[in-house]
Amino acid sequence: MPGALDKAVRKRNVDVVLAGGGDGTISAAAARLMGKKKALAVLPAGTMNLFARGLGIPQTLDGAVEAFATGRIRPVDMATANGKPFVHQFSIGMHARMIHLRDKMDFGSRLGKIGASFKAAWTTLVDPPAMNVTLVIGEAELEAHASAIGITNNLFGEGHLPYADDPAGGTLGVYVTVARARGEVLKFAFNVARGKWRDNEHVEIHQTDHVVLKIRRSRKKPYAAMDGELVDLDKETDLKIHPRALNVLVPAEA
């Protein structure tokens, strides 16, 4: 897969690179096209396809291909964490721990992966991580005792799965979850599933173009995830938004 992507990106007579997969695969393709004239066409072939949803791409392969036939090129934002590009979210705490637990389970299908995700989520929710962190947002410094932090490529919309309604909004979303008691965490998970971020008193939401995340202390080993894939977590992570850094092929009406 990486070799095929690199080969397609290098070809001068290629205007659009078509990549199929989930958010992790699409993120890898987008990283190679960041800052280039070539456009990325996203075939939603993963479990959640959150970046594709934010672009307004139909969630079936046939529907996506049909939409691309009359589509248009649109520049959208990307973000970086210590220089590494991502298209959807960088997270620490509950979400990253859930991915860590899920990846240790055996599953051989999409349905199996969904089942493993539910098991990992329940294990995480009944015993959530606890982290002392510092967030430097602009000139302000925020200290928090959090169970989860998500830094997103643009703010998530309300009333649906967690993806950005405007992929070219030019801002990072900073979601700090301070829920710790079991009831608080379960309420948080219920609201997230409904896309009701602002209904939860245990979630602080900020927006900025640059944030520095510092880990001061954690009750358990903290994990980090970027676009659904586990990544190494540094003691300090510098996150930035890069407006209109990626050209994408979207449906004409998107």
N, C-alpha and C positions, 0 to 999 in steps of 0.2 A: 504493500500500500504506500509507504513513504516514497519508495523509488518511483512508482507510477505517478504520484503527485509531482515529484520533482521534475520528472521528464516532461509532463504536460505543461508545467509552469515555464520551463525553459524554451518550449517551442514558440518561435516567432509568429507562426501562422495560426496560432490558437488564440481566440479572443475570449472564450468562455471555458472554464474548467468545471466539469460536472462531477460532483462528489456525492456519493450516497452513504448514509450511515446515521448514527446518532450524534448527539452534540459533541462528544469527544472526537469523533472522526472529522466532523465538519470543522471543529476548532483547529485541528491539525492542518486542514486544507486552507482555512482562512489565514493562518499564521504565515503560510508560504506566499499568499497573495496580498498580504498587508502592504499598502503603499504602492501597489503596482496597478497598471492600467487594465490588466486582465480581470475579468469578472468571475465570480463564483456562483454556480447554480447548485442549489441545495436540494438533493433528493431525500425526503424524510423516510429513512429506513431504520430508525432507532426505536427506543422505547417511548420517550417523551417528545423528542423533536422540538424542544422549546425555542431554539433560535429560528427554526423554520416557521413555527407558528407566529413568532413576532414579525416575520417578513410577509405574512399573509399567504404562504405557500400551501396549497391543498395537501391534506395529510395522507393521500393515497399516491402511489408511484405513478399510475396512469394519469391521475388528475394533475400532478405536478408537471409531468412531461407535456401534457396538453396546454397547461398554462404558460409554460416556457416558450411555446411556439409563437405566441403573440406577446411575449413579455417585454420588459424594458429594463435598462440598466439603472440602478439606483445606488448612490454612495451611502454607506451606513457607518456607524461608529464601531471601533474596537477598543479594548482596554488591555492594559498590561499589568502584571504583577512581577516586580523586580525584572522588568524587561521581557517577560514571557507573555505572549499575546493570548487573550481569551475572548470569546464572543458572548458568553452568557453570564457566568458567575464564578467568583473565587470565594470559597467558604471555609470556615474552620468551626469546630464544635460539633453539634448534633448531626448536621448533614454529612460532613466528612466522616464522622465515626460510623454512621449508617452505611456509607459506601465501603468502608474498611471491613465491617462485619459481613456485609453482603458478598464481597469478593472472596471471602473465605468459605462460602457455601458452594455446593455443587448445583448447577442448573444448566440444562442443555437446550433451552428454548426461550423465546420471549416471555411466554407465560411463566416458565420456571424462574426467570429473572424477576418478574413482577412479584411472584410469591416470596422469593428470597428477600426482595426489598421490603415487603411488609413485615417479615420476621425480624429483619435487621432494624427496621424503624421502631417496632414495638420494644425490642431490647434496649434501644437507645433512649426511647421516651420514658421508660420506667426507671432508668438510671442515667440521667443526662450528664454530660461533662460540665465542669465548672472551671472557668478560666478568669484570671485577672489580666486585663489587657489595657493598653493605652492606645487611643486613636487620635492622631493629629490631623484635624480637618481644617484646612486653611491655616489660620493663625490660632485656632482654638485647640485645646488639648482636653480630651475627654477620657476619664478613667472609668472602667466598667467591670463589674463582676458578671460575666455573661456565660450563657450555655451555648450560644450560637452567634456567629457573625457572618453575614453575607455581603460581599461587595459586588455590585451588579453593573453590567454594561447597560446603562440607562435604567430608569425607575420601572419597577414592575407595575403592570396595570392592575386594576381592581376587578373582582368578580370572575376570574378565570385562573387557569394554571399560572404559575409564576414565570411570566415572560414579559418583555417590554412591549408596550403598545406603540412606542415611537423608537425605532432602532437608530434614529439619527438625532436624538435629543441633546447630545453633547454633554451628558452628565453621568457621574457615577451615583448609584444608589447605595447607601450604607444602612444596612439593617442589623440592629443590635438587639438580640433577644436576651432578656434578663430573667426569664421564667426559670425557676429552679424546683419548686414544689411540684409533685406529680400532677395535681389538678391544674396548675398553671401551664405546665408543659403540654398536657393533653388538650387544653383549650387552645393553646398556640397552634398545635398540629391541626386541630379541627378548623380553625380560621384560615390557616395556610391552604388547606385542601379546598376551601371555598373561595380562595383568592381575596379574603377579607383582612388584609394586612392592617389597615387602619382601625379595625374594630378591636384590636388586642392591646390592652394597656401595658403589656409586658414587652412590646416591641417599639424601639425607638428608630425613627427613620430620618436620615440626613441625606443631603445631596451635595455633591462637590465635584470638582474636576481632578482633585488630587488628595489622596489620603495615605497616611503612614500608619500601619498596624504593628504594634509592639506587644509581644507576649511576655508578661511579667511572671506569671505563675499559673500552673494548671494542676488540678487534682489528679487527672489521668493524662497519659500521653496525648497531646493534642495532634489531631490529624488535619490535613488541608486537602481540599479538592478544587480542581479547576475544570469547569465544564464537564462535571461528572466523573473525572478521573483523579485518583489520588496523586498528589505531588508532594515533594519535600517541603517542609515548613521551616522557614528561617525565623530567627528571633525577631527580625524586623522585615516587614514587607512593604515596599513602596508601590502604590497602585495609582495609575493614571488613565484618563480617558483620552482617546485619540479620535477626534471628530472626523467623520467621512474618510476613514483610512482604508475602507474595503468597498470595492464595487461588487454588487450582487445583482443577479438576474431575478426579477420578481414578476408576478403576474401584472398585467397592464392596469388592473383596477386596484392593486395593492396600494 
